Amino acid sequence: MVRDQNFGRRVRELRERCGLSKSELARRVAVTPTAVWNWEENNLFPREPTFTALARLVGVTNSFLRTGIEGEDQSPIAASVSPTKSVAEIIEQVRRDIAACTGVELTKVRVNVEFVGG
């Protein structure tokens, strides 16, 4: 796995975006808080399958977590959306992702969508 000098910053930003402390992130991916601190300080890079668990938890692809860049014309979110999914299926997946990222019970997550413009 290639190291990216911005990996630690990316982990910290994604963790904070999900509202997770280092201890909570550590608990949810089954590592120590010290390991999370080391990732964020670029002293340690997580091994598989911890790397994959981390990417899923913070809602990005492995590629984005690893490099900060998605494949051609793909954002980390767009990479997980299939063009054959209905809007309802996409919204349901987003609800599940938000619940997983925040630790909030799925039944307590609502997503509202507003279409604006012409």
C-alpha positions, 0 to 999 in steps of 0.5 A: 500500500502506497503511503500518502503524506495527507493520509493522516489529515484525511483520516482526522477530517473524515473522523471529525466529519462523522462526529467520532472521537479517536476512542470511538473510531478505535472501538468501532474498527477494533483497534486502540486509540493509540493506533488512531493517533498514529494514523493521524500523525502518519506514523502508522498505516492500518492493515487490511481488513482494518483499512477497509473497515475504516473506509466503510465507517467514514463513508468513503471508498478504499481508493479515496481513503488511500490517496484522496483521489477517486478514479476518473470522474468519481467522487467518493460518494459517486463511486458508491452510487449505481446508475441503476438504483432508484432515488428511494434506494439511494436515500435508503443507502444514505440513511444506513450510511449516516446511521453507521457513521454516527452510531445513531439508530437507523429508525432515528435517521431521516433524509430529506431531499429537495430538488431545486432549479429547472 
